[in-house]
Amino acid sequence: MKTKLKMATGFIGLLICLTGCGVSGLVSNETEIEELAVSLNEDWQEEQDEKEKSYQSLLASGKYDEDNIYVKLDPYDASPLSALLLFQTDEAMKVAISVAGQDEGSTIKNSFDEYTTAHSIPVLGLYADTENEVTVTLTDEAGNSVEKKVTIKTGTLPESIASVDVNEADTTKMDVGDSELTFVVPSTKRAYAFDANGAVRWYSTRYNSHIFKELANGNLLFLTKESNAADTYNVLLETDYIGKIYKRYDFSSSSAANDTGKSSGEMTVIHHDGIELPSGNLLLTVNDGSNYIEDTMIELNRETGEIEKTIDLKDILPKTFYENYDSTSREDGKIDWFHQNSVEYDESDNSIIISGRHQDTVMKIDYATSEIKWIMGDSSGWPKSYQSYFLDGDVKASGGQHAAIVLPDQDNNEDTTDVLFYDNNISVTRGDEATSEKYSEARQVRIDEKEKTIEEIWSFGDELGKAYYTKIIGSARYLTETGNRLVNFGYRDEGKTSSIMEVTEDGETVFDVDLTDFPTSAWSYRAERFSLYNDQWTYQLD
């Protein structure tokens, strides 16, 4: 199934303009636009099916039981620190496993609640270059248990993974459970994850760029390439931590652009973010093929790969912003006037919150109508018709910010929304000039949607000063079990170091890690805290 995006103007653009665009005439993109094609690729299915048929045959062979467990390391050739255990038991039993860690806190555990006689058990969180000791606990329906030991030998880590130096790790205050790791989402090369000791416990053989998200079913949304040697990140996978593929979407490379602005080098089509909507469809930030880049979103049907909706920010924001943009320039001549680097869905009112680095702006848009609900930032330079959208409050304008997300309810007030984001604090177009480039920080603001007011609730980073200033990339995440924040200073030392900190609500640093010795551009674009065995994911050997 292949679908194409041809950017449309006309009535929709006129409608939006009439609701207050602040520019004269019809908002339209006069540059000739190439088509963005998306296809649902199923070529991988046969090879994966053959692998699983061979595992099913081994499981059904009768050769493997609790005293002779078959171990397949990296069963899908994508997750080298994982394995699949295959065996049968005479009576129905449920299984629990644990991968021995360097200490009790780094031991990775999981329980599988189904009582069955045929067992296909995913093992995640192995150490590299180690004879890993895995304990398999079998429990029958009467509650009787028996333990079995399995040893799994793994290979060495690839050189493209950074050196991980842990400066501080107070596990008594960290947000960690039985299988939670800190994940590095790179701008390029390998995504990987490490434990509180800094030991890498997961990585993918498939290169990744920017998009690494958990979906509602526990699977992963993962942007990669046709092959690691290819030039363009234009393959979007639904996969999981053991490496199994569920869906694959291929994007035409005609609309790809280089994030650095160069005429050559690695390119991307889905450039910075992608999320799952309540419908299950995917909302993706894309380049539309025109001379204006990083200012378009598409809604992709999860099942068919068809494009169901397009949002072009040129139809929503002032025409002068993109036609007269000169705050940054690119070697390839493309105009990156908005540079959308995040999108977040707010289920409370069917809206999306987006971050535009090059306008130093975070804004909320009604998803059904594309009408602006509010704008956070400096209102100077905006047309008069937009002024009513700006939030009122004594809050510093952000600069070049990233990763704006909605937090769980913080104050038991349905009229307020708390937003956490990473403020790079570099004034690109209209950020705070007085503090620009002096520090970077994670910030939490509270927005009263009814009164259109804003106040700052929490921040961390300004006290670290220039040493932790990052002119590009970065993220801030809210850890729900503790209320801690995971802050990623991704571009320190001109991109030679990425620093990740876990910080309590009181501002205490309980986890502090430096990443170094990684390839060019393989810094930590975002840092996430995910569980290898999340509550939604159930492995199924088809």
C-alpha distance (Angstrom), angle and dihedral (degrees) to the residues before:
residue distance angle dihedral
M1 . . .
K2 3.80 . .
T3 3.78 127.0 .
K4 3.76 130.8 -177.6
L5 3.78 133.9 -147.1
K6 3.77 115.7 -142.9
M7 3.78 108.7 178.3
A8 3.80 110.1 -120.2
T9 3.79 129.2 -153.3
G10 3.78 128.1 170.1
F11 3.78 122.1 77.0
I12 3.82 96.5 14.1
G13 3.77 91.4 49.3
L14 3.80 90.5 47.0
L15 3.80 91.9 49.2
I16 3.78 92.3 52.4
C17 3.77 91.2 45.4
L18 3.78 92.0 52.4
T19 3.81 90.5 54.4
G20 3.79 90.4 62.1
C21 3.78 118.7 -65.4
G22 3.78 93.1 152.3
V23 3.78 95.2 -136.0
S24 3.75 130.2 98.4
G25 3.78 121.8 -104.4
L26 3.75 131.6 -3.0
V27 3.79 118.5 -21.9
S28 3.78 105.1 -128.2
N29 3.76 141.8 149.3
E30 3.78 106.2 -118.6
T31 3.80 94.6 -175.8
E32 3.79 114.1 99.8
I33 3.80 107.3 -103.8
E34 3.77 127.1 -147.5
E35 3.77 119.1 -140.0
L36 3.80 121.7 -101.0
A37 3.80 108.9 -142.3
V38 3.81 123.8 -162.5
S39 3.78 124.7 -170.5
L40 3.79 131.9 -172.0
N41 3.81 101.3 -127.2
E42 3.82 118.0 -153.2
D43 3.82 98.8 166.4
W44 3.80 90.9 107.3
Q45 3.80 93.4 57.0
E46 3.81 98.3 81.6
E47 3.80 94.4 53.3
Q48 3.81 92.3 46.9
D49 3.80 91.1 46.9
E50 3.80 89.8 53.2
K51 3.80 90.8 52.9
E52 3.78 91.7 50.2
K53 3.82 92.6 46.6
S54 3.79 88.9 55.4
Y55 3.83 90.3 50.3
Q56 3.80 90.6 48.3
S57 3.81 89.6 51.7
L58 3.79 91.2 51.3
L59 3.80 90.6 48.4
A60 3.80 92.6 49.8
S61 3.82 95.1 42.7
G62 3.81 94.1 88.9
K63 3.81 90.7 -132.6
Y64 3.77 96.5 108.2
D65 3.79 127.8 64.9
E66 3.81 137.0 148.4
D67 3.80 90.0 -69.9
N68 3.80 93.9 48.0
I69 3.80 109.0 34.3
Y70 3.80 117.5 -177.3
V71 3.82 111.8 -130.9
K72 3.79 122.3 -159.8
L73 3.79 111.9 -173.7
D74 3.81 114.5 -148.5
P75 3.80 95.0 -2.2
Y76 3.83 95.8 -169.1
D77 3.84 98.0 37.1
A78 3.78 91.9 -117.6
S79 3.82 108.1 82.6
P80 3.83 111.0 48.9
L81 3.81 95.3 -178.8
S82 3.79 92.3 59.2
A83 3.79 134.6 77.0
L84 3.78 141.8 -174.4
L85 3.81 121.6 -129.1
L86 3.82 116.9 -154.0
F87 3.82 124.5 -171.7
Q88 3.79 144.9 124.1
T89 3.79 132.2 -127.7
D90 3.80 127.8 -156.6
E91 3.78 93.1 -127.0
A92 3.80 131.5 32.2
M93 3.77 111.5 -83.5
K94 3.77 138.3 167.7
V95 3.81 121.1 -133.2
A96 3.79 136.1 -137.2
I97 3.79 123.0 -176.2
S98 3.78 136.4 -168.1
V99 3.79 129.2 -170.6
A100 3.79 107.5 -148.7
G101 3.80 112.0 -117.8
Q102 3.76 133.1 -160.4
D103 3.81 85.1 -95.2
E104 3.80 137.0 0.1
G105 3.79 92.2 -88.0
S106 3.81 92.5 57.3
T107 3.81 95.7 46.5
I108 3.81 107.3 113.8
K109 3.80 115.0 -140.4
N110 3.77 138.6 180.0
S111 3.80 138.4 168.7
F112 3.80 126.6 -147.6
D113 3.79 110.0 -153.9
E114 3.81 101.6 -161.6
Y115 3.80 117.5 105.3
T116 3.82 107.7 -140.7
T117 3.79 142.4 140.3
A118 3.83 95.6 -135.0
H119 3.80 112.5 65.6
S120 3.83 128.2 -166.5
I121 3.79 103.8 171.0
P122 3.83 124.0 -176.4
V123 3.80 114.0 -141.9
L124 3.80 114.9 -158.3
G125 3.79 133.3 176.5
L126 3.80 102.3 45.2
Y127 3.81 120.3 162.8
A128 3.80 118.6 -115.2
D129 3.80 120.7 -111.3
T130 3.80 90.5 10.1
E131 3.78 141.1 115.9
N132 3.79 93.8 -123.8
E133 3.79 118.3 -152.7
V134 3.79 111.5 -140.4
T135 3.79 121.0 -172.6
V136 3.80 115.7 -151.0
T137 3.80 114.0 -162.2
L138 3.83 116.7 -164.0
T139 3.80 119.9 -163.7
D140 3.80 126.0 -175.4
E141 3.80 125.4 -148.0
A142 3.81 90.6 -95.9
G143 3.81 89.7 60.0
N144 3.82 97.8 -106.6
S145 3.81 113.3 143.2
V146 3.77 137.9 -163.8
E147 3.82 130.1 -175.9
K148 3.79 126.8 -139.4
K149 3.81 128.2 -174.5
V150 3.79 126.3 -138.1
T151 3.80 126.5 -176.1
I152 3.80 118.0 -150.0
K153 3.81 120.5 -170.8
T154 3.80 117.1 -153.6
G155 3.81 134.9 -168.4
T156 3.78 130.2 -114.1
L157 3.79 124.7 -78.0
P158 3.82 118.3 -97.7
E159 3.80 115.6 -106.2
S160 3.81 92.2 -118.8
I161 3.82 91.3 73.8
A162 3.79 113.5 93.7
S163 3.77 128.1 -114.8
V164 3.81 107.1 -102.0
D165 3.82 115.7 -145.5
V166 3.81 115.1 -174.2
N167 3.80 112.0 -153.8
E168 3.81 96.9 173.1
A169 3.80 134.6 7.9
D170 3.79 119.4 168.8
T171 3.80 99.7 177.4
T172 3.82 91.2 -176.3
K173 3.81 88.7 68.6
M174 3.81 100.9 29.4
D175 3.79 123.6 101.5
V176 3.81 98.9 -115.5
G177 3.79 131.8 134.2
D178 3.79 136.4 175.2
S179 3.80 96.0 -53.0
E180 3.78 108.6 7.8
L181 3.79 119.3 135.7
T182 3.79 136.2 173.6
F183 3.81 108.4 -107.9
V184 3.78 124.2 -151.5
V185 3.80 112.2 -147.8
P186 3.80 104.0 -162.6
S187 3.77 132.4 -154.2
T188 3.80 84.9 -131.2
K189 3.81 141.8 -9.1
R190 3.81 121.6 30.1
A191 3.78 131.0 0.0
Y192 3.82 110.3 -143.0
A193 3.78 142.3 166.0
F194 3.79 135.7 -145.0
D195 3.80 137.6 -167.0
A196 3.81 130.5 -123.5
N197 3.81 89.9 -80.5
G198 3.80 91.9 55.3
A199 3.81 93.6 -109.6
V200 3.79 114.4 144.1
R201 3.83 108.6 -121.7
W202 3.79 101.3 169.1
Y203 3.79 139.7 25.1
S204 3.78 138.8 155.9
T205 3.79 126.3 -124.4
R206 3.81 87.6 -148.1
Y207 3.79 113.8 86.0
N208 3.80 114.8 -118.3
S209 3.78 136.6 -158.7
H210 3.82 126.3 -164.5
I211 3.81 99.6 -49.9
F212 3.80 115.6 88.5
K213 3.80 111.0 135.7
E214 3.79 136.7 155.1
L215 3.80 113.5 -121.6
A216 3.81 125.9 -146.6
N217 3.82 91.3 -97.7
G218 3.82 91.4 53.9
N219 3.80 94.6 -104.9
L220 3.80 123.5 122.9
L221 3.79 132.0 -109.0
F222 3.81 102.0 -143.0
L223 3.82 130.1 179.2
T224 3.79 115.0 -150.6
K225 3.83 143.3 141.7
E226 3.79 138.2 -98.6
S227 3.81 84.6 -101.1
N228 3.78 134.0 -12.2
A229 3.81 88.8 -104.0
A230 3.82 93.5 55.1
D231 3.81 120.9 106.6
T232 3.79 100.3 -133.9
Y233 3.80 135.2 62.1
N234 3.79 97.4 -143.4
V235 3.83 104.8 130.0
L236 3.80 118.0 93.9
L237 3.80 116.8 -165.3
E238 3.75 136.0 -167.9
T239 3.78 99.1 -151.1
D240 3.82 139.0 140.6
Y241 3.79 139.8 -127.3
I242 3.81 93.3 -87.7
G243 3.81 90.2 54.0
K244 3.81 101.9 -108.1
I245 3.83 115.3 147.6
Y246 3.82 121.8 -135.9
K247 3.83 101.9 168.6
R248 3.78 136.1 6.5
Y249 3.80 126.8 -164.6
D250 3.81 120.5 -170.5
F251 3.82 118.9 -156.5
S252 3.78 123.7 -158.2
S253 3.79 111.1 -109.6
S254 3.82 94.8 -139.3
S255 3.81 91.4 96.7
A256 3.80 95.7 44.0
A257 3.79 120.3 125.5
N258 3.77 136.6 -175.1
D259 3.81 114.1 -107.7
T260 3.79 91.4 -143.8
G261 3.80 93.2 53.2
K262 3.79 94.7 -116.5
S263 3.78 124.5 138.9
S264 3.79 92.6 -125.1
G265 3.80 139.3 31.5
E266 3.79 132.6 62.3
M267 3.79 116.6 -9.2
T268 3.81 135.0 -162.4
V269 3.80 134.9 -156.8
I270 3.82 98.5 -174.1
H271 3.74 93.1 43.9
H272 3.82 113.5 -177.1
D273 3.79 118.7 -8.9
G274 3.77 147.7 13.1
I275 3.80 130.4 -179.3
E276 3.78 139.7 -176.4
L277 3.80 116.9 -112.8
P278 3.83 123.0 -146.3
S279 3.81 88.4 -100.7
G280 3.79 89.5 60.2
N281 3.80 91.4 -111.4
L282 3.80 120.5 127.2
L283 3.81 125.7 -115.0
L284 3.80 109.8 -155.0
T285 3.81 135.4 -175.7
V286 3.81 106.8 -131.0
N287 3.77 144.5 168.8
D288 3.79 108.5 -113.4
G289 3.81 97.0 -152.7
S290 3.79 96.9 -104.6
N291 3.78 126.9 113.3
Y292 3.82 87.7 -96.2
I293 3.80 111.4 77.2
E294 3.81 139.7 -169.5
D295 3.80 94.2 22.1
T296 3.81 103.8 99.7
M297 3.82 135.9 81.2
I298 3.78 129.7 -165.7
E299 3.79 131.1 -164.9
L300 3.80 108.6 -137.5
N301 3.80 121.1 -158.1
R302 3.80 104.0 -122.3
E303 3.80 94.5 -147.0
T304 3.80 103.1 39.8
G305 3.81 104.8 25.3
E306 3.82 90.2 -126.9
I307 3.79 121.7 144.0
E308 3.80 106.5 -119.5
K309 3.80 101.7 174.6
T310 3.79 139.3 15.2
I311 3.80 127.3 -159.2
D312 3.79 114.7 -167.3
L313 3.81 111.4 -170.5
K314 3.80 89.4 -154.3
D315 3.82 85.9 70.9
I316 3.81 91.4 54.6
L317 3.80 107.9 36.9
P318 3.83 130.6 58.3
K319 3.79 115.4 -68.6
T320 3.80 90.9 -135.0
F321 3.81 90.3 61.0
Y322 3.79 93.0 69.0
E323 3.81 102.0 23.9
N324 3.83 93.5 52.1
Y325 3.81 99.1 31.0
D326 3.82 114.7 141.1
S327 3.83 106.2 147.1
T328 3.80 91.8 107.0
S329 3.79 134.2 14.5
R330 3.78 135.8 -155.2
E331 3.77 133.7 -146.3
D332 3.81 91.0 -132.7
G333 3.81 93.6 54.8
K334 3.82 94.7 -117.9
I335 3.81 117.0 141.1
D336 3.81 112.0 -126.7
W337 3.78 95.8 -176.8
F338 3.82 100.3 153.3
H339 3.82 105.1 19.7
Q340 3.78 97.6 -161.9
N341 3.80 106.4 -152.0
S342 3.81 102.5 170.8
V343 3.77 144.3 23.5
E344 3.81 127.0 -169.3
Y345 3.79 128.5 -175.8
D346 3.83 117.8 -135.4
E347 3.79 107.9 -156.3
S348 3.81 92.9 -168.5
D349 3.81 92.1 78.0
N350 3.81 107.0 4.9
S351 3.79 93.0 -103.7
I352 3.78 138.0 133.4
I353 3.79 127.7 -135.3
I354 3.79 114.2 -149.4
S355 3.80 134.5 -173.7
G356 3.80 121.3 -143.5
R357 3.79 110.8 -167.5
H358 3.79 97.6 -168.4
Q359 3.79 93.9 50.2
D360 3.85 92.2 43.3
T361 3.78 85.5 -130.2
V362 3.80 140.2 135.1
M363 3.79 114.5 -168.7
K364 3.79 142.3 173.1
I365 3.80 121.6 -133.7
D366 3.79 130.0 -172.7
Y367 3.79 104.1 -115.0
A368 3.81 95.7 -147.1
T369 3.81 98.2 47.5
S370 3.84 104.4 19.1
E371 3.81 88.6 -129.7
I372 3.80 116.1 149.1
K373 3.81 115.0 -110.6
W374 3.79 99.2 -178.3
I375 3.79 142.9 -18.7
M376 3.79 126.5 -144.6
G377 3.79 115.8 -157.6
D378 3.79 143.0 54.5
S379 3.81 110.4 -31.4
S380 3.80 95.0 -157.9
G381 3.79 112.3 116.9
W382 3.80 93.7 23.3
P383 3.81 118.7 118.9
K384 3.80 117.9 -101.1
S385 3.81 92.1 -109.1
Y386 3.82 90.0 64.2
Q387 3.80 98.1 48.6
S388 3.81 94.7 89.3
Y389 3.82 90.3 62.3
F390 3.80 94.1 62.7
L391 3.78 118.5 103.8
D392 3.78 117.2 -120.1
G393 3.79 119.0 -129.4
D394 3.79 144.7 96.7
V395 3.80 95.7 -91.2
K396 3.80 125.8 137.3
A397 3.78 114.6 -110.9
S398 3.79 112.3 -110.1
G399 3.78 121.7 -123.6
G400 3.81 126.5 -146.3
Q401 3.81 89.1 -21.9
H402 3.83 127.8 -177.8
A403 3.80 143.9 -160.7
A404 3.81 104.7 19.7
I405 3.82 110.1 -170.2
V406 3.81 136.4 175.3
L407 3.81 115.4 -117.2
P408 3.79 127.2 -143.7
D409 3.80 112.4 -92.7
Q410 3.80 108.2 -63.2
D411 3.81 104.1 179.6
N412 3.84 108.6 25.6
N413 3.79 89.7 -111.6
E414 3.80 117.0 127.1
D415 3.82 90.8 -161.1
T416 3.81 94.0 63.3
T417 3.79 132.4 74.2
D418 3.80 123.1 -165.2
V419 3.80 115.4 -148.4
L420 3.80 124.3 -167.2
F421 3.80 119.6 -162.9
Y422 3.79 143.0 156.9
D423 3.79 112.0 -109.5
N424 3.80 109.3 -156.7
N425 3.81 85.7 -172.8
I426 3.78 97.8 -142.4
S427 3.78 114.6 134.8
V428 3.79 104.0 -132.5
T429 3.80 99.2 164.5
R430 3.81 109.7 -19.8
G431 3.82 109.4 -4.1
D432 3.81 125.5 131.1
E433 3.81 104.7 -64.5
A434 3.81 95.1 -169.3
T435 3.82 94.5 64.1
S436 3.82 100.0 23.0
E437 3.83 114.3 138.7
K438 3.82 93.6 1.1
Y439 3.83 96.7 102.7
S440 3.80 142.5 -21.5
E441 3.80 125.9 -131.6
A442 3.76 147.9 177.7
R443 3.80 110.9 -115.6
Q444 3.79 135.8 -166.6
V445 3.78 118.2 -161.2
R446 3.80 129.9 -177.2
I447 3.79 117.1 -140.3
D448 3.79 122.2 -162.8
E449 3.78 99.4 -148.9
K450 3.80 92.6 -166.6
E451 3.81 98.3 48.7
K452 3.84 94.7 32.5
T453 3.81 91.9 -128.6
I454 3.80 132.4 138.2
E455 3.80 134.7 -159.1
E456 3.79 132.6 176.7
I457 3.81 113.9 -115.3
W458 3.81 105.3 174.1
S459 3.78 140.9 0.4
F460 3.77 139.4 174.5
G461 3.78 130.6 -173.2
D462 3.79 110.0 48.0
E463 3.82 89.7 91.2
L464 3.83 88.8 59.9
G465 3.78 90.7 61.7
K466 3.79 129.0 -167.7
A467 3.82 93.8 -20.6
Y468 3.82 89.9 73.8
Y469 3.79 98.2 37.0
T470 3.81 111.1 128.8
K471 3.79 118.5 -171.3
I472 3.80 93.3 -164.8
I473 3.85 138.8 26.3
G474 3.81 127.3 6.1
S475 3.79 139.0 132.9
A476 3.79 145.6 -150.1
R477 3.81 123.9 -150.4
Y478 3.80 133.1 -172.5
L479 3.81 116.5 -130.9
T480 3.76 106.7 -147.8
E481 3.81 101.7 -157.4
T482 3.81 95.2 58.1
G483 3.79 106.1 13.0
N484 3.80 88.4 -119.5
R485 3.81 120.2 144.6
L486 3.80 125.5 -131.5
V487 3.80 107.9 -145.9
N488 3.79 122.8 -167.5
F489 3.81 117.9 -159.9
G490 3.79 89.7 -171.9
Y491 3.81 103.7 174.1
R492 3.77 110.0 45.8
D493 3.82 124.1 150.1
E494 3.82 90.9 21.1
G495 3.77 91.6 -55.5
K496 3.81 99.0 -44.3
T497 3.83 95.0 107.3
S498 3.79 135.9 38.5
S499 3.81 116.9 -165.3
I500 3.80 123.6 -162.6
M501 3.80 122.5 -167.8
E502 3.78 133.5 -178.2
V503 3.79 109.5 -149.2
T504 3.79 130.9 -173.0
E505 3.79 123.3 -130.8
D506 3.80 86.9 -101.3
G507 3.80 90.9 57.3
E508 3.80 97.8 -105.3
T509 3.81 114.4 146.5
V510 3.82 107.9 -133.3
F511 3.82 98.4 166.6
D512 3.79 125.8 32.6
V513 3.80 123.1 174.4
D514 3.81 133.9 171.6
L515 3.80 121.0 -156.7
T516 3.80 117.0 -157.9
D517 3.82 141.7 155.8
F518 3.79 95.8 48.6
P519 3.83 126.1 140.5
T520 3.80 120.7 -90.0
S521 3.83 111.1 -68.4
A522 3.83 92.5 4.1
W523 3.79 90.6 114.6
S524 3.80 123.4 131.2
Y525 3.80 105.0 -81.1
R526 3.79 89.0 178.5
A527 3.80 135.5 -1.1
E528 3.80 120.6 -143.9
R529 3.81 134.7 -177.4
F530 3.80 108.7 -141.1
S531 3.80 136.1 160.8
L532 3.80 116.8 -122.2
Y533 3.79 86.8 -145.1
N534 3.78 103.3 40.7
D535 3.79 122.7 -178.0
Q536 3.81 94.1 -109.1
W537 3.80 101.9 49.1
T538 3.79 122.1 87.2
Y539 3.79 118.5 175.4
Q540 3.79 114.4 -132.2
L541 3.80 124.0 -171.3
D542 3.82 100.6 -146.7
